[in-house]
Amino acid sequence: MNEIRKFIDNISPLNNSDWNFFSSKLKKVKFDKNTTVLESGKIETKLSFISKGIIRLYIPKEETDLTFGFLFENEFVTAYDSLLTQSPSEYQIETLTETILWQISNKDLQEVYKRTNNGNIIGRKMAENMYLIKSKRELSLLSKTAEERYLDLFFDSPKLLQQIPLKYIASYIGVTPQALSRIRKRIT
């Protein structure tokens, strides 16, 4: 749980009383590899912090899933749009490795926002960060070639390329696994 405190304190430090209140609301949950954390069509009810593991966000399709995000240790994960609107998620969240999450319910999160000094600041900064990540991804898909997106991934997230199956990386940059293979050959 220390990694969560360190992460949050880097955003906006919590005093001990606020930290104790927040941490009392967290529940530790373990998932096996390739386990669905949130199924599409279900409503997101939790915000989770990844203590260990890798998470994939994707839209399930009959032919090939459309992967649009990966999250790693010391990052928060949620279907944020579903959490905010309390409407069914259009995508799924699954573990790619054995994963440990610290989860807080939306109800408890709202209580943390109300009862702590920095809860709202932390929530706003997290939302702003998620927006920036989403905006960067959209601009990349609209303005860059698949090869440029792969190279960005290579330089921005080398650990992703080492730990994620290539079929998911191909989906993430918007190409088939065969096209990714050709891109990789051209680059090396």
ZADO-1210 file (C-alpha; in nm, 4 decimals, padded with zeros to 6 digits):
<atoms>
<atom x="00.0000" y="00.0000" z="00.0000" code="MET" pos="1"/>
<atom x="00.3036" y="00.2274" z="00.0356" code="ASN" pos="2"/>
<atom x="00.3273" y="00.2541" z="-00.3436" code="GLU" pos="3"/>
<atom x="-00.0228" y="00.4064" z="-00.3540" code="ILE" pos="4"/>
<atom x="00.0668" y="00.6641" z="-00.0913" code="ARG" pos="5"/>
<atom x="00.3857" y="00.7559" z="-00.2758" code="LYS" pos="6"/>
<atom x="00.1927" y="00.7859" z="-00.6049" code="PHE" pos="7"/>
<atom x="-00.0755" y="01.0061" z="-00.4484" code="ILE" pos="8"/>
<atom x="00.1741" y="01.2182" z="-00.2553" code="ASP" pos="9"/>
<atom x="00.3476" y="01.2987" z="-00.5850" code="ASN" pos="10"/>
<atom x="00.0166" y="01.4425" z="-00.7085" code="ILE" pos="11"/>
<atom x="-00.0904" y="01.6234" z="-00.3923" code="SER" pos="12"/>
<atom x="00.0240" y="01.5044" z="-00.0489" code="PRO" pos="13"/>
<atom x="-00.2379" y="01.3733" z="00.1915" code="LEU" pos="14"/>
<atom x="-00.2022" y="01.4386" z="00.5636" code="ASN" pos="15"/>
<atom x="-00.1983" y="01.1266" z="00.7831" code="ASN" pos="16"/>
<atom x="-00.5627" y="01.1609" z="00.8845" code="SER" pos="17"/>
<atom x="-00.6800" y="01.1861" z="00.5223" code="ASP" pos="18"/>
<atom x="-00.4497" y="00.9011" z="00.4177" code="TRP" pos="19"/>
<atom x="-00.5846" y="00.6796" z="00.6967" code="ASN" pos="20"/>
<atom x="-00.9416" y="00.7540" z="00.5902" code="PHE" pos="21"/>
<atom x="-00.8651" y="00.6874" z="00.2214" code="PHE" pos="22"/>
<atom x="-00.6611" y="00.3715" z="00.2825" code="SER" pos="23"/>
<atom x="-00.9318" y="00.2280" z="00.5105" code="SER" pos="24"/>
<atom x="-01.1595" y="00.2196" z="00.2046" code="LYS" pos="25"/>
<atom x="-00.9156" y="00.0166" z="-00.0116" code="LEU" pos="26"/>
<atom x="-00.9570" y="-00.3558" z="-00.0696" code="LYS" pos="27"/>
<atom x="-00.6803" y="-00.5795" z="-00.2030" code="LYS" pos="28"/>
<atom x="-00.7896" y="-00.8111" z="-00.4859" code="VAL" pos="29"/>
<atom x="-00.5786" y="-01.0694" z="-00.6718" code="LYS" pos="30"/>
<atom x="-00.6462" y="-01.1797" z="-01.0301" code="PHE" pos="31"/>
<atom x="-00.4969" y="-01.4613" z="-01.2347" code="ASP" pos="32"/>
<atom x="-00.3465" y="-01.3994" z="-01.5782" code="LYS" pos="33"/>
<atom x="-00.6048" y="-01.3382" z="-01.8556" code="ASN" pos="34"/>
<atom x="-00.8894" y="-01.2622" z="-01.6147" code="THR" pos="35"/>
<atom x="-01.1663" y="-01.0179" z="-01.7019" code="THR" pos="36"/>
<atom x="-01.1772" y="-00.7383" z="-01.4435" code="VAL" pos="37"/>
<atom x="-01.4674" y="-00.5559" z="-01.6108" code="LEU" pos="38"/>
<atom x="-01.6848" y="-00.7044" z="-01.8822" code="GLU" pos="39"/>
<atom x="-01.8285" y="-00.4862" z="-02.1580" code="SER" pos="40"/>
<atom x="-02.1941" y="-00.4128" z="-02.0894" code="GLY" pos="41"/>
<atom x="-02.1326" y="-00.3943" z="-01.7135" code="LYS" pos="42"/>
<atom x="-02.1195" y="-00.0726" z="-01.5106" code="ILE" pos="43"/>
<atom x="-01.7848" y="00.0240" z="-01.3569" code="GLU" pos="44"/>
<atom x="-01.8148" y="00.0583" z="-00.9814" code="THR" pos="45"/>
<atom x="-01.4497" y="00.0817" z="-00.8734" code="LYS" pos="46"/>
<atom x="-01.1278" y="00.2714" z="-00.9164" code="LEU" pos="47"/>
<atom x="-00.8271" y="00.0395" z="-00.8936" code="SER" pos="48"/>
<atom x="-00.4563" y="00.0902" z="-00.8336" code="PHE" pos="49"/>
<atom x="-00.2263" y="-00.1677" z="-00.9919" code="ILE" pos="50"/>
<atom x="00.0142" y="-00.2912" z="-00.7275" code="SER" pos="51"/>
<atom x="00.1415" y="-00.5720" z="-00.9508" code="LYS" pos="52"/>
<atom x="00.0683" y="-00.6748" z="-01.3076" code="GLY" pos="53"/>
<atom x="-00.0317" y="-00.5541" z="-01.6528" code="ILE" pos="54"/>
<atom x="-00.3840" y="-00.4587" z="-01.7635" code="ILE" pos="55"/>
<atom x="-00.5281" y="-00.4303" z="-02.1150" code="ARG" pos="56"/>
<atom x="-00.8312" y="-00.2223" z="-02.2169" code="LEU" pos="57"/>
<atom x="-01.0059" y="-00.3386" z="-02.5333" code="TYR" pos="58"/>
<atom x="-01.3258" y="-00.3514" z="-02.7334" code="ILE" pos="59"/>
<atom x="-01.4191" y="-00.7150" z="-02.7912" code="PRO" pos="60"/>
<atom x="-01.4942" y="-00.8042" z="-03.1545" code="LYS" pos="61"/>
<atom x="-01.5785" y="-01.1354" z="-03.3202" code="GLU" pos="62"/>
<atom x="-01.2742" y="-01.1308" z="-03.5478" code="GLU" pos="63"/>
<atom x="-01.0097" y="-00.9357" z="-03.3574" code="THR" pos="64"/>
<atom x="-01.0289" y="-00.7345" z="-03.0364" code="ASP" pos="65"/>
<atom x="-00.9459" y="-00.3640" z="-03.0620" code="LEU" pos="66"/>
<atom x="-00.6868" y="-00.2863" z="-02.7952" code="THR" pos="67"/>
<atom x="-00.6662" y="00.0787" z="-02.6964" code="PHE" pos="68"/>
<atom x="-00.4739" y="00.0851" z="-02.3715" code="GLY" pos="69"/>
<atom x="-00.2238" y="-00.0835" z="-02.1426" code="PHE" pos="70"/>
<atom x="-00.1607" y="-00.0032" z="-01.7778" code="LEU" pos="71"/>
<atom x="00.1206" y="-00.1171" z="-01.5510" code="PHE" pos="72"/>
<atom x="00.2228" y="-00.1263" z="-01.1868" code="GLU" pos="73"/>
<atom x="00.1761" y="00.1991" z="-00.9971" code="ASN" pos="74"/>
<atom x="-00.1015" y="00.3247" z="-01.2233" code="GLU" pos="75"/>
<atom x="-00.4752" y="00.3608" z="-01.1711" code="PHE" pos="76"/>
<atom x="-00.7198" y="00.1696" z="-01.3889" code="VAL" pos="77"/>
<atom x="-01.0937" y="00.2085" z="-01.4368" code="THR" pos="78"/>
<atom x="-01.3511" y="00.2363" z="-01.7130" code="ALA" pos="79"/>
<atom x="-01.3666" y="00.6029" z="-01.6232" code="TYR" pos="80"/>
<atom x="-01.6505" y="00.6995" z="-01.8566" code="ASP" pos="81"/>
<atom x="-01.8675" y="00.4202" z="-01.7137" code="SER" pos="82"/>
<atom x="-01.7662" y="00.5129" z="-01.3579" code="LEU" pos="83"/>
<atom x="-01.8647" y="00.8766" z="-01.4120" code="LEU" pos="84"/>
<atom x="-02.1932" y="00.8153" z="-01.5939" code="THR" pos="85"/>
<atom x="-02.2849" y="00.4852" z="-01.4239" code="GLN" pos="86"/>
<atom x="-02.3733" y="00.3518" z="-01.7684" code="SER" pos="87"/>
<atom x="-02.2558" y="00.0195" z="-01.9181" code="PRO" pos="88"/>
<atom x="-01.8967" y="00.0087" z="-02.0395" code="SER" pos="89"/>
<atom x="-01.8401" y="-00.0381" z="-02.4107" code="GLU" pos="90"/>
<atom x="-01.5044" y="-00.2037" z="-02.3477" code="TYR" pos="91"/>
<atom x="-01.3432" y="-00.4639" z="-02.1287" code="GLN" pos="92"/>
<atom x="-01.0561" y="-00.4601" z="-01.8849" code="ILE" pos="93"/>
<atom x="-00.8465" y="-00.7751" z="-01.8470" code="GLU" pos="94"/>
<atom x="-00.5263" y="-00.8842" z="-01.6807" code="THR" pos="95"/>
<atom x="-00.2358" y="-00.9908" z="-01.9033" code="LEU" pos="96"/>
<atom x="-00.0352" y="-01.1191" z="-01.6066" code="THR" pos="97"/>
<atom x="-00.1098" y="-01.2201" z="-01.2510" code="GLU" pos="98"/>
<atom x="-00.2318" y="-00.8935" z="-01.1031" code="THR" pos="99"/>
<atom x="-00.2881" y="-00.7362" z="-00.7615" code="ILE" pos="100"/>
<atom x="-00.5227" y="-00.4392" z="-00.7419" code="LEU" pos="101"/>
<atom x="-00.6165" y="-00.2110" z="-00.4548" code="TRP" pos="102"/>
<atom x="-00.9774" y="-00.1089" z="-00.5193" code="GLN" pos="103"/>
<atom x="-01.2061" y="00.1600" z="-00.3871" code="ILE" pos="104"/>
<atom x="-01.5777" y="00.1702" z="-00.4661" code="SER" pos="105"/>
<atom x="-01.7207" y="00.4736" z="-00.6406" code="ASN" pos="106"/>
<atom x="-01.9371" y="00.5401" z="-00.3347" code="LYS" pos="107"/>
<atom x="-01.6309" y="00.5404" z="-00.1064" code="ASP" pos="108"/>
<atom x="-01.4338" y="00.7501" z="-00.3563" code="LEU" pos="109"/>
<atom x="-01.7072" y="01.0160" z="-00.3493" code="GLN" pos="110"/>
<atom x="-01.6880" y="01.0131" z="00.0296" code="GLU" pos="111"/>
<atom x="-01.3087" y="01.0618" z="00.0130" code="VAL" pos="112"/>
<atom x="-01.3647" y="01.3610" z="-00.2178" code="TYR" pos="113"/>
<atom x="-01.6078" y="01.5131" z="00.0336" code="LYS" pos="114"/>
<atom x="-01.4217" y="01.4419" z="00.3579" code="ARG" pos="115"/>
<atom x="-01.0540" y="01.4992" z="00.2754" code="THR" pos="116"/>
<atom x="-00.8612" y="01.8182" z="00.2108" code="ASN" pos="117"/>
<atom x="-00.6865" y="01.7061" z="-00.1100" code="ASN" pos="118"/>
<atom x="-00.9240" y="01.4392" z="-00.2422" code="GLY" pos="119"/>
<atom x="-01.0794" y="01.6672" z="-00.5045" code="ASN" pos="120"/>
<atom x="-00.7399" y="01.7991" z="-00.6150" code="ILE" pos="121"/>
<atom x="-00.6084" y="01.4453" z="-00.6615" code="ILE" pos="122"/>
<atom x="-00.9239" y="01.3419" z="-00.8491" code="GLY" pos="123"/>
<atom x="-00.9050" y="01.6446" z="-01.0785" code="ARG" pos="124"/>
<atom x="-00.5354" y="01.5913" z="-01.1541" code="LYS" pos="125"/>
<atom x="-00.5956" y="01.2224" z="-01.2278" code="MET" pos="126"/>
<atom x="-00.8818" y="01.3130" z="-01.4636" code="ALA" pos="127"/>
<atom x="-00.6622" y="01.5716" z="-01.6360" code="GLU" pos="128"/>
<atom x="-00.3863" y="01.3146" z="-01.6788" code="ASN" pos="129"/>
<atom x="-00.6303" y="01.0599" z="-01.8278" code="MET" pos="130"/>
<atom x="-00.7534" y="01.3275" z="-02.0693" code="TYR" pos="131"/>
<atom x="-00.3989" y="01.4069" z="-02.1834" code="LEU" pos="132"/>
<atom x="-00.3222" y="01.0389" z="-02.2443" code="ILE" pos="133"/>
<atom x="-00.6464" y="00.9953" z="-02.4397" code="LYS" pos="134"/>
<atom x="-00.5862" y="01.3112" z="-02.6425" code="SER" pos="135"/>
<atom x="-00.2297" y="01.2050" z="-02.7305" code="LYS" pos="136"/>
<atom x="-00.3559" y="00.8641" z="-02.8432" code="ARG" pos="137"/>
<atom x="-00.6310" y="01.0130" z="-03.0614" code="GLU" pos="138"/>
<atom x="-00.3923" y="01.2597" z="-03.2251" code="LEU" pos="139"/>
<atom x="-00.1457" y="00.9796" z="-03.2920" code="SER" pos="140"/>
<atom x="-00.4119" y="00.7653" z="-03.4598" code="LEU" pos="141"/>
<atom x="-00.5263" y="01.0573" z="-03.6744" code="LEU" pos="142"/>
<atom x="-00.1923" y="01.2072" z="-03.7741" code="SER" pos="143"/>
<atom x="00.0759" y="00.9358" z="-03.7738" code="LYS" pos="144"/>
<atom x="00.1492" y="00.6263" z="-03.9755" code="THR" pos="145"/>
<atom x="00.1457" y="00.2834" z="-03.8141" code="ALA" pos="146"/>
<atom x="00.5251" y="00.2799" z="-03.8295" code="GLU" pos="147"/>
<atom x="00.5454" y="00.6161" z="-03.6520" code="GLU" pos="148"/>
<atom x="00.3022" y="00.4913" z="-03.3851" code="ARG" pos="149"/>
<atom x="00.5157" y="00.1804" z="-03.3351" code="TYR" pos="150"/>
<atom x="00.8332" y="00.3888" z="-03.3046" code="LEU" pos="151"/>
<atom x="00.6614" y="00.6199" z="-03.0527" code="ASP" pos="152"/>
<atom x="00.5656" y="00.3123" z="-02.8532" code="LEU" pos="153"/>
<atom x="00.9201" y="00.1801" z="-02.8800" code="PHE" pos="154"/>
<atom x="01.0698" y="00.5007" z="-02.7384" code="PHE" pos="155"/>
<atom x="00.7922" y="00.5969" z="-02.4934" code="ASP" pos="156"/>
<atom x="00.7146" y="00.2518" z="-02.3511" code="SER" pos="157"/>
<atom x="00.9915" y="-00.0006" z="-02.4125" code="PRO" pos="158"/>
<atom x="00.8655" y="-00.2180" z="-02.1263" code="LYS" pos="159"/>
<atom x="00.5360" y="-00.2518" z="-02.3083" code="LEU" pos="160"/>
<atom x="00.7085" y="-00.4052" z="-02.6100" code="LEU" pos="161"/>
<atom x="00.8948" y="-00.6526" z="-02.3909" code="GLN" pos="162"/>
<atom x="00.5961" y="-00.7708" z="-02.1879" code="GLN" pos="163"/>
<atom x="00.2916" y="-00.7555" z="-02.4158" code="ILE" pos="164"/>
<atom x="00.2044" y="-01.0137" z="-02.6842" code="PRO" pos="165"/>
<atom x="00.2650" y="-00.8728" z="-03.0337" code="LEU" pos="166"/>
<atom x="-00.0965" y="-00.9358" z="-03.1411" code="LYS" pos="167"/>
<atom x="-00.2101" y="-00.6822" z="-02.8771" code="TYR" pos="168"/>
<atom x="00.0553" y="-00.4307" z="-02.9784" code="ILE" pos="169"/>
<atom x="-00.0524" y="-00.4669" z="-03.3420" code="ALA" pos="170"/>
<atom x="-00.4131" y="-00.4021" z="-03.2423" code="SER" pos="171"/>
<atom x="-00.3060" y="-00.1035" z="-03.0312" code="TYR" pos="172"/>
<atom x="-00.1274" y="00.0679" z="-03.3229" code="ILE" pos="173"/>
<atom x="-00.4084" y="-00.0251" z="-03.5621" code="GLY" pos="174"/>
<atom x="-00.2515" y="-00.2919" z="-03.7825" code="VAL" pos="175"/>
<atom x="-00.2595" y="-00.6681" z="-03.8294" code="THR" pos="176"/>
<atom x="00.0104" y="-00.8832" z="-03.6672" code="PRO" pos="177"/>
<atom x="00.1505" y="-00.9469" z="-04.0178" code="GLN" pos="178"/>
<atom x="00.1782" y="-00.5731" z="-04.0869" code="ALA" pos="179"/>
<atom x="00.3503" y="-00.5243" z="-03.7508" code="LEU" pos="180"/>
<atom x="00.5981" y="-00.7944" z="-03.8441" code="SER" pos="181"/>
<atom x="00.6806" y="-00.6070" z="-04.1688" code="ARG" pos="182"/>
<atom x="00.7190" y="-00.2786" z="-03.9763" code="ILE" pos="183"/>
<atom x="00.9552" y="-00.4435" z="-03.7293" code="ARG" pos="184"/>
<atom x="01.1651" y="-00.5907" z="-04.0128" code="LYS" pos="185"/>
<atom x="01.1916" y="-00.2509" z="-04.1862" code="ARG" pos="186"/>
<atom x="01.3051" y="-00.0803" z="-03.8664" code="ILE" pos="187"/>
<atom x="01.5776" y="-00.3310" z="-03.7707" code="THR" pos="188"/>
</atoms>
